[in-house]
Amino acid sequence: MEKQYFTSEELNVKNRAFLFGDAVKVSFFIRNAKLIMDEECYFFLMASMRKLRMNIPLAYTLEFFQTLFQKDTIEGKGITNGIINFQVFRNSDEITLAKSSVSYFYEITETNDVLSVYQRPLELDLIKEINVNNNLLSNIRVHCPENIYGGIYAQENDLDDVILLNPNKRIARSASGNLLFLEGNVIKIPKQSEGAYISPLMENFVTFLHKNNLADIQEHEIIAFESQKAEEILMISDEKGIFSVGKIRNKTFGNSRFSEWVESWKQSF
């Protein structure tokens, strides 16, 4: 393969996502050729941009994104089920970064049904040589080298994902998304203050469970060993979808109850 080298003049040097990772990402969801949870995803995007001190264009209304995805993705590309990973990045075109304009880029991953649990359970393990922070920016999807390192570590060790801890050695999340631990009738979820992602997809699911009295939802500080006590573990990734966890080290987990609840949740749309 011929190698190609570029100078800065040949690249769009205004794109700070490329230069500095100065970008935020939020997912939107298409199911049966319709946007679902679009309002929740939109407000999460606005909140993420505010946290990163981005200049939000007046044109960025909910109707703008609804029209964009309806015309360009659902009608234009014929996508009936998929995840839209939408990224907003800051340009370098003003004296101060807070006043600089923003641009966007998005890509679509087609799925069978974004609200279905993937058939193959995942194998995870803890990774201890790195950890993730638990500050204001840890809860939104910004550039995170820990996710990259964790993904490579998983590939090299024949794993699907890794469990990331915070500086206090408690569970924050996986490299791809949030973890839900089922014990009896209690679902334990790491607190956002522990480094878990804000997730419109997960919040919609746990709200459904709470409203229908299907489980007791509790936010917790969870030490690493507690993952071995769970009966079932679900991973919800806004970027990739919903997965059951089948194995962590030598411990295996079931998936019947979470799968049943996800099926009931699907029927509510």
N, C-alpha and C positions, 0 to 999 in steps of 0.2 A: 504494500500500500504506500502510495506517495505521501510523504509528510508535508504538511503545510504550516508555515509560520506566519504570524500576523503581527504587525506593529500596532501601537495604540491608535494611530491615525486610521487604520483600516477597520477598527472596531468602533461600535457606538460607545464612546467613552462616557456618555451621559448616563448610561445604564448602571446605576449603583448596585443593582442586584448582582451583576457580574463582577464588579470591582470590589465590593465590600459586603455582599450578602444583605444589603439594605432593602429588605422586602418582607412582606407578610403574605401568608397563603391561607385561604379558606376554601372548603369544599362546598359545592352545591350538588344536589341529587336529582336525578331524573328517574322516574318510575312510571312505566306504562305511558311513555311519551308526555309526561307532565312533570313540572318541577314540584317537589315536595319539600316541606320545611324551609321554603325559600325566604320567608320573613326572618326566621331564626338565624339562618346562615348570613343573611344580609346585615342584620344588626351585629353579629359577631365580627363580620368584616369591618364595619365602621368602628367598633370598639378596638379591634386590633390595630387599625390605622391610627387611631387617637393615641394608643399606648406607645406607638413608635413615633409619635409626633409628626405624622404625615399630614400634608395639606390635602384635605378631602375636597375633590371637585364638586361644585354644585350639581353637576350632571349625574353624580353617583346616587341616584334615587333607587328605591326598590323597583319601580317600574322600568328604569333603565336596564337593570340586570334581567328582569323577567323578559323584556322584549329582546335583548341581546341573545339570551340562551334559547328562547323560543324560535326566533327566526334563523339564527346561525347554526344552532346545534340540533334542536329537535326537528325542525322543518328542513333546514338546509342540509344537514348531514344524515338525517333519518335516524337519529339515535332514539331508541325507545327506553333503554335502561342503561344507566351509567353514572359515573362520578366525575364531576367537573372540578378539577383542581385549579383554582383561580388565584393568580399571584399578582399583587400590586407592588411595583418597585418605584423608588424615588429617582428622579433625574437630577443632574447637576446643572441647573440652568438659572439659579438665583444666587445672590450673595449669601443668604442664609439657607440652610437646609430645610428649616421649617416652612419656608415659603416656596421651595422648589416644587415644580410640577411632578405629577406621577403618571406612570403608564401601566398598562396591564398586559398580562400574558396568561393564557389558559390552555389546558389540554384535557381531553376526555378519555376516560378508561371505561370501555363498555363492560357491563356485567349482566348476569342473568336477572338478578333482582337485588338491588342494593339492600333490601331489608331481609335477605335470606342469609342464614349461616352457611359459610362455605363448608362443603362436604368433608374435606380432609382436616382432621384436628391438627393443631400446631404442636410442635415440640419447642419448648423454651428452656432457657437456663438463666441463672443470675450472672451478671458480669460485675466484678468488683473493682477492677483497676481504674475505671472511670465512674463519675457520677454526674447527675444533672442538678442544676440549680433549682431553687424554689423561691424565685423572686417574681416581680410583676410580669416580666417578659417570658418566664418559663411556661406560662399557661397558654400562650399563643404560638402559632406555627411560624417561627422565624428561623433564620439560619442556625443550625444546631450541629456542630461537628461530632457531638456525642452520638447522634443518630446515625451518622455516616460510619463512625467507628464501630458502633454496635451492629450495624447491618453487615459490615465486612466480617466482623468476628463471628456472627451467626453463620454466614456462608462458609467460612473456613472450618467451622466445627459441626457442619451438617445440622444446623438448627434453622428454625423458621424465623425466630426473633429472639431478643434478649430482654430480660427484666432489668431496668435501670433503677438504681438507688439514688437517693439524695445525699447531701453531705452528712446527714444524721444516720446514714445506713438503713433508712427505711424505704419502702417501695414507693416510687414515684409513678412509673408507667413503663410500658415497653418502648422500644425504639419506634414503633409504628403507631401506637395508640394507647388507650386506657384499658385497665384491667378491672374486672368485676369478680369478686370472690364470693361464692355461695357456700354458706354453712347453715344447714338446717333451713330455716325460713328467713335467714338474714343474708342480705347482699352487702358485703363490705366493699367500699370504693375508697381509694386513697384521696385525701383531701387535695384541693387545688393548692393549698399552702404547702403541700408536700412535693409539688412539682408536676402534678397531673395536668393534662391538657384540658382546656375548656372545649367541650365537644357538643355541638348542637344535636348530633346523631345520638350520642349516649344520653343526653339530657331528655330528649324526647322519649327514649325507651324507658328510662327509670321513672319518668313522670307517668307514663302509661301503667307501669307496674304498681306505683303508689296509688294512683286513682282507683285502680281496680282491686286493691288490697291483695295483690298476688304475692308480695314479699315485703319485708321490712328493709328499707333502704337506709344504710348508715354510712356516713363518711368517717373514715378512721385514719389514724396513724398506724401503719402496718409494717411490722418488722419482717425481714426477709423470710424467717422460718415459718411465719404464718401462711405463706403460700402453700406449704405442704399440708396444712390442716383443711384446706378447702375441699369440698365434694365436687364442685364444678367451677371452672374458670372461663369467663368470656372475655375476649378482647374486641373492643370496638374502636375502629380506626376510621376517622372521617375521610382519610385519604385512600384507604384500600377496601374497607368493608367490615363485615362482622365475622368473627372466627371463634370457634371453641378451642380451648387449650386441652390437648390430650395428654401431654407429658411434660413434667419438669424433673430433670434428673431421673431418679428411679421411681418417682410417684406418678401414677396415671390417674386420670380424672374422667368422670362421666360427662355427658352433655344433654341428657334427656330433658331435664327441667328447663334449662335455658332455651333449648330448641323449641320446646312447647310454648314458652312465653313469647319468643320471637315470632312464632307462627300466629299467635293471637294478636300480637302487636300489628302485624302486617294487615290483618283483617280490619283494623281500625282506619285504614287509609282509603 
